[in-house]
Amino acid sequence: MNDGVDSWIANEFSGVCPVRDLLDRIGDKWSVMVVLRLGRGTERFRALLRAVDGISQRMLTVTLRALESDGLVHREVFDTRPPSVAYSLTPLGVSLLVHISALANWAMEHEAEVKEAQAAFSAKTAKAAGEH
């Protein structure tokens, strides 16, 4: 591997591991979906809410605040009546998008294989449960 990954693995069980902490924040499904969506360009809150299937208004707010706090998303408030807000990726967010996009592409490419493995595992565990 490389020194960075080796160092992380050596400290992965530490309660103060910065890699684990960051992965916990950016690795949840909503953060991934929001970053992927914002990779298409600036979006207003309501447009994001409609675009990210299944996310609640509260969860989108929490997710955007966390991404903004980590420096991945820029929030711009417009002086309109009523006030409107738009979100976009920061340069740091764009650098993360490259890796999230690669992971998303991998997932789409290997979806059938993963589903086959899941079905085989389910069949194996069901058979084992029936033998006992």
VMD Tcl script that builds the backbone (N, CA, C; Angstrom):
set m [mol new atoms 396]
animate dup $m
set s [atomselect $m all]
$s set {name element resname resid chain x y z} {
  {N N MET 1 A 0.857 -1.180 0.000}
  {CA C MET 1 A 0.000 0.000 0.000}
  {C C MET 1 A 0.897 1.235 0.000}
  {N N ASN 2 A 0.481 2.287 0.687}
  {CA C ASN 2 A 1.339 3.460 0.803}
  {C C ASN 2 A 1.422 3.888 2.259}
  {N N ASP 3 A 2.356 4.799 2.541}
  {CA C ASP 3 A 2.596 5.213 3.930}
  {C C ASP 3 A 1.343 5.756 4.605}
  {N N GLY 4 A 0.543 6.555 3.892}
  {CA C GLY 4 A -0.659 7.131 4.485}
  {C C GLY 4 A -1.663 6.068 4.891}
  {N N VAL 5 A -1.905 5.118 4.001}
  {CA C VAL 5 A -2.857 4.045 4.291}
  {C C VAL 5 A -2.310 3.140 5.389}
  {N N ASP 6 A -1.006 2.823 5.320}
  {CA C ASP 6 A -0.395 1.986 6.361}
  {C C ASP 6 A -0.510 2.645 7.729}
  {N N SER 7 A -0.294 3.952 7.781}
  {CA C SER 7 A -0.407 4.689 9.042}
  {C C SER 7 A -1.841 4.643 9.560}
  {N N TRP 8 A -2.805 4.809 8.655}
  {CA C TRP 8 A -4.210 4.761 9.055}
  {C C TRP 8 A -4.567 3.391 9.611}
  {N N ILE 9 A -4.132 2.334 8.911}
  {CA C ILE 9 A -4.439 0.982 9.367}
  {C C ILE 9 A -3.844 0.736 10.752}
  {N N ALA 10 A -2.634 1.244 10.984}
  {CA C ALA 10 A -1.983 1.062 12.285}
  {C C ALA 10 A -2.769 1.735 13.405}
  {N N ASN 11 A -3.494 2.816 13.081}
  {CA C ASN 11 A -4.221 3.583 14.094}
  {C C ASN 11 A -5.735 3.488 13.967}
  {N N GLU 12 A -6.233 2.563 13.151}
  {CA C GLU 12 A -7.664 2.542 12.851}
  {C C GLU 12 A -8.556 2.309 14.061}
  {N N PHE 13 A -8.035 1.690 15.085}
  {CA C PHE 13 A -8.861 1.430 16.258}
  {C C PHE 13 A -8.717 2.515 17.311}
  {N N SER 14 A -7.902 3.495 17.035}
  {CA C SER 14 A -7.720 4.607 17.967}
  {C C SER 14 A -8.970 5.470 17.965}
  {N N GLY 15 A -9.370 5.929 19.128}
  {CA C GLY 15 A -10.548 6.789 19.228}
  {C C GLY 15 A -10.330 8.164 18.643}
  {N N VAL 16 A -9.091 8.510 18.339}
  {CA C VAL 16 A -8.796 9.841 17.804}
  {C C VAL 16 A -8.265 9.765 16.374}
  {N N CYS 17 A -8.595 8.704 15.664}
  {CA C CYS 17 A -8.126 8.532 14.290}
  {C C CYS 17 A -8.814 9.545 13.380}
  {N N PRO 18 A -8.053 10.495 12.795}
  {CA C PRO 18 A -8.682 11.519 11.960}
  {C C PRO 18 A -9.297 10.961 10.680}
  {N N VAL 19 A -8.723 9.901 10.139}
  {CA C VAL 19 A -9.275 9.317 8.915}
  {C C VAL 19 A -10.641 8.703 9.210}
  {N N ARG 20 A -10.718 7.950 10.289}
  {CA C ARG 20 A -11.991 7.321 10.653}
  {C C ARG 20 A -13.059 8.378 10.916}
  {N N ASP 21 A -12.665 9.433 11.603}
  {CA C ASP 21 A -13.592 10.520 11.918}
  {C C ASP 21 A -14.132 11.158 10.641}
  {N N LEU 22 A -13.252 11.457 9.701}
  {CA C LEU 22 A -13.686 12.084 8.450}
  {C C LEU 22 A -14.519 11.121 7.610}
  {N N LEU 23 A -14.105 9.862 7.536}
  {CA C LEU 23 A -14.884 8.888 6.769}
  {C C LEU 23 A -16.273 8.690 7.355}
  {N N ASP 24 A -16.389 8.759 8.672}
  {CA C ASP 24 A -17.713 8.684 9.301}
  {C C ASP 24 A -18.604 9.822 8.821}
  {N N ARG 25 A -18.030 10.996 8.641}
  {CA C ARG 25 A -18.836 12.166 8.264}
  {C C ARG 25 A -19.154 12.201 6.776}
  {N N ILE 26 A -18.204 11.819 5.931}
  {CA C ILE 26 A -18.450 11.937 4.489}
  {C C ILE 26 A -18.891 10.637 3.844}
  {N N GLY 27 A -18.845 9.537 4.590}
  {CA C GLY 27 A -19.141 8.247 3.998}
  {C C GLY 27 A -20.581 7.786 4.122}
  {N N ASP 28 A -21.429 8.588 4.748}
  {CA C ASP 28 A -22.826 8.161 4.848}
  {C C ASP 28 A -23.528 8.382 3.507}
  {N N LYS 29 A -24.627 7.673 3.306}
  {CA C LYS 29 A -25.274 7.717 1.990}
  {C C LYS 29 A -25.749 9.108 1.599}
  {N N TRP 30 A -26.228 9.904 2.553}
  {CA C TRP 30 A -26.749 11.217 2.184}
  {C C TRP 30 A -25.630 12.152 1.767}
  {N N SER 31 A -24.514 12.127 2.460}
  {CA C SER 31 A -23.391 12.990 2.071}
  {C C SER 31 A -22.900 12.625 0.679}
  {N N VAL 32 A -22.785 11.333 0.425}
  {CA C VAL 32 A -22.342 10.874 -0.892}
  {C C VAL 32 A -23.316 11.345 -1.967}
  {N N MET 33 A -24.611 11.167 -1.733}
  {CA C MET 33 A -25.607 11.563 -2.735}
  {C C MET 33 A -25.607 13.071 -2.970}
  {N N VAL 34 A -25.472 13.853 -1.902}
  {CA C VAL 34 A -25.463 15.314 -2.036}
  {C C VAL 34 A -24.212 15.769 -2.785}
  {N N VAL 35 A -23.061 15.203 -2.456}
  {CA C VAL 35 A -21.827 15.583 -3.165}
  {C C VAL 35 A -21.937 15.216 -4.640}
  {N N LEU 36 A -22.450 14.021 -4.931}
  {CA C LEU 36 A -22.626 13.635 -6.337}
  {C C LEU 36 A -23.569 14.596 -7.055}
  {N N ARG 37 A -24.659 14.965 -6.418}
  {CA C ARG 37 A -25.617 15.880 -7.043}
  {C C ARG 37 A -24.999 17.255 -7.262}
  {N N LEU 38 A -24.295 17.772 -6.251}
  {CA C LEU 38 A -23.665 19.089 -6.394}
  {C C LEU 38 A -22.510 19.060 -7.391}
  {N N GLY 39 A -22.035 17.874 -7.715}
  {CA C GLY 39 A -21.022 17.745 -8.763}
  {C C GLY 39 A -21.548 18.175 -10.121}
  {N N ARG 40 A -22.860 18.212 -10.264}
  {CA C ARG 40 A -23.487 18.673 -11.512}
  {C C ARG 40 A -23.566 20.192 -11.586}
  {N N GLY 41 A -23.405 20.857 -10.436}
  {CA C GLY 41 A -23.470 22.317 -10.410}
  {C C GLY 41 A -24.226 22.823 -9.196}
  {N N THR 42 A -24.305 24.130 -9.094}
  {CA C THR 42 A -24.968 24.793 -7.969}
  {C C THR 42 A -26.450 24.428 -7.937}
  {N N GLU 43 A -26.948 24.193 -6.729}
  {CA C GLU 43 A -28.362 23.833 -6.557}
  {C C GLU 43 A -28.958 24.612 -5.395}
  {N N ARG 44 A -30.204 24.980 -5.537}
  {CA C ARG 44 A -30.941 25.568 -4.421}
  {C C ARG 44 A -31.442 24.428 -3.532}
  {N N PHE 45 A -31.764 24.776 -2.294}
  {CA C PHE 45 A -32.160 23.773 -1.306}
  {C C PHE 45 A -33.319 22.918 -1.808}
  {N N ARG 46 A -34.381 23.547 -2.283}
  {CA C ARG 46 A -35.578 22.804 -2.723}
  {C C ARG 46 A -35.267 21.877 -3.895}
  {N N ALA 47 A -34.392 22.336 -4.795}
  {CA C ALA 47 A -34.011 21.488 -5.929}
  {C C ALA 47 A -33.242 20.261 -5.443}
  {N N LEU 48 A -32.367 20.458 -4.470}
  {CA C LEU 48 A -31.642 19.325 -3.881}
  {C C LEU 48 A -32.608 18.360 -3.203}
  {N N LEU 49 A -33.553 18.913 -2.486}
  {CA C LEU 49 A -34.538 18.096 -1.775}
  {C C LEU 49 A -35.317 17.216 -2.753}
  {N N ARG 50 A -35.673 17.766 -3.898}
  {CA C ARG 50 A -36.389 16.992 -4.924}
  {C C ARG 50 A -35.468 15.979 -5.607}
  {N N ALA 51 A -34.202 16.352 -5.787}
  {CA C ALA 51 A -33.277 15.516 -6.555}
  {C C ALA 51 A -32.746 14.313 -5.781}
  {N N VAL 52 A -32.568 14.469 -4.478}
  {CA C VAL 52 A -31.996 13.382 -3.671}
  {C C VAL 52 A -33.157 12.551 -3.116}
  {N N ASP 53 A -33.476 11.509 -3.816}
  {CA C ASP 53 A -34.643 10.685 -3.500}
  {C C ASP 53 A -34.568 10.101 -2.094}
  {N N GLY 54 A -35.635 10.323 -1.322}
  {CA C GLY 54 A -35.749 9.723 -0.006}
  {C C GLY 54 A -35.217 10.547 1.150}
  {N N ILE 55 A -34.524 11.637 0.876}
  {CA C ILE 55 A -33.967 12.447 1.963}
  {C C ILE 55 A -35.051 13.378 2.511}
  {N N SER 56 A -35.079 13.524 3.820}
  {CA C SER 56 A -36.043 14.444 4.433}
  {C C SER 56 A -35.446 15.850 4.468}
  {N N GLN 57 A -36.295 16.830 4.658}
  {CA C GLN 57 A -35.834 18.213 4.737}
  {C C GLN 57 A -34.833 18.367 5.883}
  {N N ARG 58 A -35.146 17.772 7.030}
  {CA C ARG 58 A -34.255 17.861 8.187}
  {C C ARG 58 A -32.898 17.217 7.896}
  {N N MET 59 A -32.902 16.017 7.283}
  {CA C MET 59 A -31.653 15.312 7.008}
  {C C MET 59 A -30.824 16.051 5.964}
  {N N LEU 60 A -31.477 16.667 4.986}
  {CA C LEU 60 A -30.736 17.460 4.005}
  {C C LEU 60 A -30.078 18.649 4.685}
  {N N THR 61 A -30.791 19.308 5.584}
  {CA C THR 61 A -30.221 20.435 6.331}
  {C C THR 61 A -29.014 19.985 7.142}
  {N N VAL 62 A -29.149 18.886 7.865}
  {CA C VAL 62 A -28.048 18.357 8.685}
  {C C VAL 62 A -26.850 17.998 7.801}
  {N N THR 63 A -27.116 17.347 6.687}
  {CA C THR 63 A -26.053 16.923 5.776}
  {C C THR 63 A -25.327 18.118 5.180}
  {N N LEU 64 A -26.081 19.106 4.709}
  {CA C LEU 64 A -25.460 20.294 4.117}
  {C C LEU 64 A -24.629 21.055 5.146}
  {N N ARG 65 A -25.130 21.169 6.363}
  {CA C ARG 65 A -24.368 21.857 7.415}
  {C C ARG 65 A -23.066 21.130 7.714}
  {N N ALA 66 A -23.119 19.811 7.776}
  {CA C ALA 66 A -21.908 19.027 8.044}
  {C C ALA 66 A -20.904 19.183 6.905}
  {N N LEU 67 A -21.388 19.120 5.667}
  {CA C LEU 67 A -20.493 19.279 4.520}
  {C C LEU 67 A -19.912 20.687 4.462}
  {N N GLU 68 A -20.717 21.675 4.821}
  {CA C GLU 68 A -20.227 23.055 4.873}
  {C C GLU 68 A -19.187 23.192 5.984}
  {N N SER 69 A -19.449 22.599 7.127}
  {CA C SER 69 A -18.522 22.644 8.259}
  {C C SER 69 A -17.170 22.027 7.907}
  {N N ASP 70 A -17.187 20.981 7.087}
  {CA C ASP 70 A -15.953 20.313 6.678}
  {C C ASP 70 A -15.268 20.994 5.502}
  {N N GLY 71 A -15.862 22.083 5.001}
  {CA C GLY 71 A -15.242 22.823 3.907}
  {C C GLY 71 A -15.483 22.237 2.536}
  {N N LEU 72 A -16.469 21.357 2.425}
  {CA C LEU 72 A -16.744 20.688 1.156}
  {C C LEU 72 A -17.828 21.371 0.338}
  {N N VAL 73 A -18.692 22.111 1.019}
  {CA C VAL 73 A -19.822 22.776 0.365}
  {C C VAL 73 A -19.820 24.252 0.729}
  {N N HIS 74 A -20.122 25.070 -0.268}
  {CA C HIS 74 A -20.269 26.520 -0.060}
  {C C HIS 74 A -21.760 26.846 -0.058}
  {N N ARG 75 A -22.171 27.631 0.918}
  {CA C ARG 75 A -23.573 28.054 1.047}
  {C C ARG 75 A -23.639 29.535 0.727}
  {N N GLU 76 A -24.478 29.898 -0.228}
  {CA C GLU 76 A -24.638 31.303 -0.607}
  {C C GLU 76 A -26.086 31.725 -0.383}
  {N N VAL 77 A -26.251 32.784 0.409}
  {CA C VAL 77 A -27.583 33.314 0.702}
  {C C VAL 77 A -27.821 34.511 -0.206}
  {N N PHE 78 A -28.963 34.527 -0.880}
  {CA C PHE 78 A -29.319 35.625 -1.771}
  {C C PHE 78 A -30.300 36.551 -1.066}
  {N N ASP 79 A -30.094 37.833 -1.232}
  {CA C ASP 79 A -30.938 38.847 -0.586}
  {C C ASP 79 A -32.195 39.058 -1.419}
  {N N THR 80 A -33.073 38.078 -1.338}
  {CA C THR 80 A -34.345 38.141 -2.066}
  {C C THR 80 A -35.470 37.969 -1.063}
  {N N ARG 81 A -36.669 38.204 -1.497}
  {CA C ARG 81 A -37.845 37.994 -0.658}
  {C C ARG 81 A -38.678 36.888 -1.260}
  {N N PRO 82 A -38.878 35.774 -0.648}
  {CA C PRO 82 A -38.193 35.339 0.568}
  {C C PRO 82 A -36.725 35.036 0.265}
  {N N PRO 83 A -35.875 34.997 1.294}
  {CA C PRO 83 A -34.454 34.714 1.064}
  {C C PRO 83 A -34.277 33.338 0.422}
  {N N SER 84 A -33.321 33.225 -0.448}
  {CA C SER 84 A -33.041 31.921 -1.052}
  {C C SER 84 A -31.571 31.582 -0.835}
  {N N VAL 85 A -31.294 30.303 -0.864}
  {CA C VAL 85 A -29.955 29.797 -0.586}
  {C C VAL 85 A -29.570 28.824 -1.688}
  {N N ALA 86 A -28.312 28.896 -2.110}
  {CA C ALA 86 A -27.795 27.957 -3.100}
  {C C ALA 86 A -26.535 27.298 -2.546}
  {N N TYR 87 A -26.311 26.080 -2.958}
  {CA C TYR 87 A -25.168 25.304 -2.490}
  {C C TYR 87 A -24.331 24.864 -3.680}
  {N N SER 88 A -23.029 24.840 -3.472}
  {CA C SER 88 A -22.106 24.368 -4.498}
  {C C SER 88 A -20.916 23.710 -3.816}
  {N N LEU 89 A -20.179 22.924 -4.581}
  {CA C LEU 89 A -18.975 22.307 -4.037}
  {C C LEU 89 A -17.845 23.323 -3.995}
  {N N THR 90 A -17.060 23.275 -2.953}
  {CA C THR 90 A -15.836 24.068 -2.873}
  {C C THR 90 A -14.756 23.308 -3.655}
  {N N PRO 91 A -13.592 23.906 -3.864}
  {CA C PRO 91 A -12.505 23.144 -4.495}
  {C C PRO 91 A -12.180 21.845 -3.735}
  {N N LEU 92 A -12.254 21.892 -2.413}
  {CA C LEU 92 A -12.028 20.681 -1.623}
  {C C LEU 92 A -13.124 19.651 -1.904}
  {N N GLY 93 A -14.359 20.114 -2.030}
  {CA C GLY 93 A -15.472 19.228 -2.362}
  {C C GLY 93 A -15.313 18.609 -3.738}
  {N N VAL 94 A -14.824 19.402 -4.693}
  {CA C VAL 94 A -14.587 18.885 -6.044}
  {C C VAL 94 A -13.508 17.801 -6.001}
  {N N SER 95 A -12.480 18.009 -5.168}
  {CA C SER 95 A -11.426 16.989 -5.067}
  {C C SER 95 A -11.985 15.692 -4.473}
  {N N LEU 96 A -12.948 15.781 -3.575}
  {CA C LEU 96 A -13.610 14.593 -3.027}
  {C C LEU 96 A -14.518 13.953 -4.074}
  {N N LEU 97 A -15.174 14.770 -4.879}
  {CA C LEU 97 A -16.088 14.280 -5.909}
  {C C LEU 97 A -15.400 13.283 -6.835}
  {N N VAL 98 A -14.157 13.537 -7.167}
  {CA C VAL 98 A -13.405 12.636 -8.048}
  {C C VAL 98 A -13.405 11.220 -7.471}
  {N N HIS 99 A -13.170 11.114 -6.181}
  {CA C HIS 99 A -13.088 9.803 -5.539}
  {C C HIS 99 A -14.466 9.180 -5.321}
  {N N ILE 100 A -15.441 9.992 -4.957}
  {CA C ILE 100 A -16.801 9.476 -4.779}
  {C C ILE 100 A -17.361 9.012 -6.123}
  {N N SER 101 A -17.073 9.746 -7.184}
  {CA C SER 101 A -17.528 9.346 -8.520}
  {C C SER 101 A -16.910 8.014 -8.921}
  {N N ALA 102 A -15.623 7.837 -8.612}
  {CA C ALA 102 A -14.959 6.569 -8.926}
  {C C ALA 102 A -15.618 5.423 -8.162}
  {N N LEU 103 A -15.942 5.652 -6.908}
  {CA C LEU 103 A -16.611 4.628 -6.101}
  {C C LEU 103 A -18.009 4.332 -6.645}
  {N N ALA 104 A -18.738 5.377 -7.034}
  {CA C ALA 104 A -20.077 5.192 -7.604}
  {C C ALA 104 A -19.992 4.413 -8.918}
  {N N ASN 105 A -19.002 4.737 -9.746}
  {CA C ASN 105 A -18.821 4.003 -11.002}
  {C C ASN 105 A -18.502 2.536 -10.736}
  {N N TRP 106 A -17.637 2.289 -9.730}
  {CA C TRP 106 A -17.306 0.912 -9.363}
  {C C TRP 106 A -18.574 0.175 -8.935}
  {N N ALA 107 A -19.399 0.815 -8.121}
  {CA C ALA 107 A -20.629 0.193 -7.631}
  {C C ALA 107 A -21.562 -0.163 -8.787}
  {N N MET 108 A -21.708 0.739 -9.747}
  {CA C MET 108 A -22.585 0.461 -10.891}
  {C C MET 108 A -22.010 -0.669 -11.746}
  {N N GLU 109 A -20.695 -0.661 -11.917}
  {CA C GLU 109 A -20.023 -1.666 -12.730}
  {C C GLU 109 A -20.152 -3.069 -12.122}
  {N N HIS 110 A -20.140 -3.157 -10.812}
  {CA C HIS 110 A -20.113 -4.451 -10.135}
  {C C HIS 110 A -21.414 -4.800 -9.411}
  {N N GLU 111 A -22.471 -4.057 -9.692}
  {CA C GLU 111 A -23.745 -4.285 -9.007}
  {C C GLU 111 A -24.232 -5.725 -9.167}
  {N N ALA 112 A -24.181 -6.255 -10.380}
  {CA C ALA 112 A -24.672 -7.614 -10.624}
  {C C ALA 112 A -23.852 -8.640 -9.845}
  {N N GLU 113 A -22.534 -8.461 -9.811}
  {CA C GLU 113 A -21.674 -9.397 -9.080}
  {C C GLU 113 A -21.971 -9.369 -7.582}
  {N N VAL 114 A -22.187 -8.184 -7.050}
  {CA C VAL 114 A -22.489 -8.053 -5.622}
  {C C VAL 114 A -23.833 -8.715 -5.319}
  {N N LYS 115 A -24.825 -8.482 -6.171}
  {CA C LYS 115 A -26.141 -9.099 -5.958}
  {C C LYS 115 A -26.044 -10.626 -6.028}
  {N N GLU 116 A -25.242 -11.141 -6.960}
  {CA C GLU 116 A -25.039 -12.594 -7.047}
  {C C GLU 116 A -24.391 -13.125 -5.772}
  {N N ALA 117 A -23.390 -12.416 -5.280}
  {CA C ALA 117 A -22.709 -12.834 -4.046}
  {C C ALA 117 A -23.672 -12.804 -2.866}
  {N N GLN 118 A -24.513 -11.788 -2.805}
  {CA C GLN 118 A -25.502 -11.694 -1.721}
  {C C GLN 118 A -26.493 -12.855 -1.785}
  {N N ALA 119 A -26.950 -13.171 -2.994}
  {CA C ALA 119 A -27.899 -14.280 -3.160}
  {C C ALA 119 A -27.245 -15.604 -2.772}
  {N N ALA 120 A -25.997 -15.806 -3.182}
  {CA C ALA 120 A -25.280 -17.037 -2.837}
  {C C ALA 120 A -25.085 -17.139 -1.327}
  {N N PHE 121 A -24.752 -16.031 -0.698}
  {CA C PHE 121 A -24.563 -16.016 0.755}
  {C C PHE 121 A -25.874 -16.329 1.468}
  {N N SER 122 A -26.956 -15.714 1.013}
  {CA C SER 122 A -28.270 -15.969 1.625}
  {C C SER 122 A -28.658 -17.434 1.489}
  {N N ALA 123 A -28.419 -17.991 0.313}
  {CA C ALA 123 A -28.746 -19.402 0.090}
  {C C ALA 123 A -27.900 -20.296 0.990}
  {N N LYS 124 A -26.616 -19.974 1.114}
  {CA C LYS 124 A -25.707 -20.767 1.946}
  {C C LYS 124 A -26.105 -20.696 3.420}
  {N N THR 125 A -26.435 -19.498 3.895}
  {CA C THR 125 A -26.805 -19.360 5.309}
  {C C THR 125 A -28.172 -19.987 5.583}
  {N N ALA 126 A -29.085 -19.916 4.617}
  {CA C ALA 126 A -30.400 -20.551 4.785}
  {C C ALA 126 A -30.241 -22.067 4.840}
  {N N LYS 127 A -29.374 -22.597 3.986}
  {CA C LYS 127 A -29.124 -24.039 3.975}
  {C C LYS 127 A -28.492 -24.474 5.296}
  {N N ALA 128 A -27.519 -23.692 5.768}
  {CA C ALA 128 A -26.847 -24.015 7.038}
  {C C ALA 128 A -27.833 -23.945 8.203}
  {N N ALA 129 A -28.733 -22.986 8.175}
  {CA C ALA 129 A -29.731 -22.851 9.244}
  {C C ALA 129 A -30.701 -24.029 9.218}
  {N N GLY 130 A -30.996 -24.531 8.029}
  {CA C GLY 130 A -31.904 -25.666 7.894}
  {C C GLY 130 A -31.278 -26.973 8.341}
  {N N GLU 131 A -29.958 -27.048 8.345}
  {CA C GLU 131 A -29.258 -28.267 8.753}
  {C C GLU 131 A -29.192 -28.404 10.263}
  {N N HIS 132 A -29.436 -27.346 10.988}
  {CA C HIS 132 A -29.305 -27.397 12.456}
  {C C HIS 132 A -30.600 -27.675 13.124}
}
mol reanalyze $m
mol bondsrecalc $m
mol representation Tube
mol addrep $m
